[in-house]
Amino acid sequence: MPPTDDEPDFRLDGLEPADPAMGEKFWYAVESESHEMNVLASHHSPHGRTSFFVLHDRTATWGVPGEPQLIALHLTRDAAARTFTPDFVRLPLVSMAQSWLIKRGCPTDAIGLPEGTGTRPADETTAALQRRLIADGDNFAVLFSYTEDEGPNPEITVLLRALDERAPYPYRVLLEEADLDTWTHTLRERGFETFEAADAWLEDRDTPLPAPPTLSAPVARTAAAPAVPPAPAAGPRPGRSR
């Protein structure tokens, strides 16, 4: 991500966390490091009750190898009680962070990246896949992600599992590759029938991401499925060649 020098203003002056335990978690994970974060996108409701942020955490590049560098943050304020409630998650891709926020009430057209922020899609395939992830990202759980930001061509790999076990090709690998000479990126998807097949490709990486099969329409969530994916795992995979 190119630097924006746009540090977040969480608008929390005079407010205390409604839940002290969650407030402490928010302080250590987000607020205390906010001077090292850039706002990639944000939206504040007109009445000031809620705010939504897509944040880039610059410190992640020195932390756990491969850790997601983006934070999706939803803040709810209670002016009468003078309290706030934070809800946040680390995610590897901007489209996933946007999807997470939209499911929490952020208007879809209010959380796009401003012109000149980050890299832009290199082709329509990338743009179309990003739109689909924004629309149906809560139909999948993140099993693994790895953000590689060294070198001239950073890349992000993500392994997803459909929450509906009946879905064809329930395991999906996403590969985002950036070109910092042109400030563009490509995003590709491959569906796998089994976890073992998807994991084998992630372990070896000795061939390009295979061409995807014909994938079905977005998978409908089952009634028992959680509404949002859990926070992604990060870090080197055993035996993985980089």
ABEGO torsion letter per residue (X at the ends): XBBAGBBBBAGABGBBBABAAAAAAAAAAAAAAAAABBBABBBBBAAGABBBBBBBBAAAAABBBGBBABBBBBBBBBAAAGBBBBBBBBBABAAAAAAAAAAAGBBAAAABBBBGBEBBBABAAAAAAAAAAAAAAAABBBABBBBBABEABBBBBBBBBBABAABBGABBBBBBBBBAAAGBBBBBBBBBABAAAAAAAAAAGABBBBBBBBBBBBBBBBAABBABBBBBBBEBBBGBBX
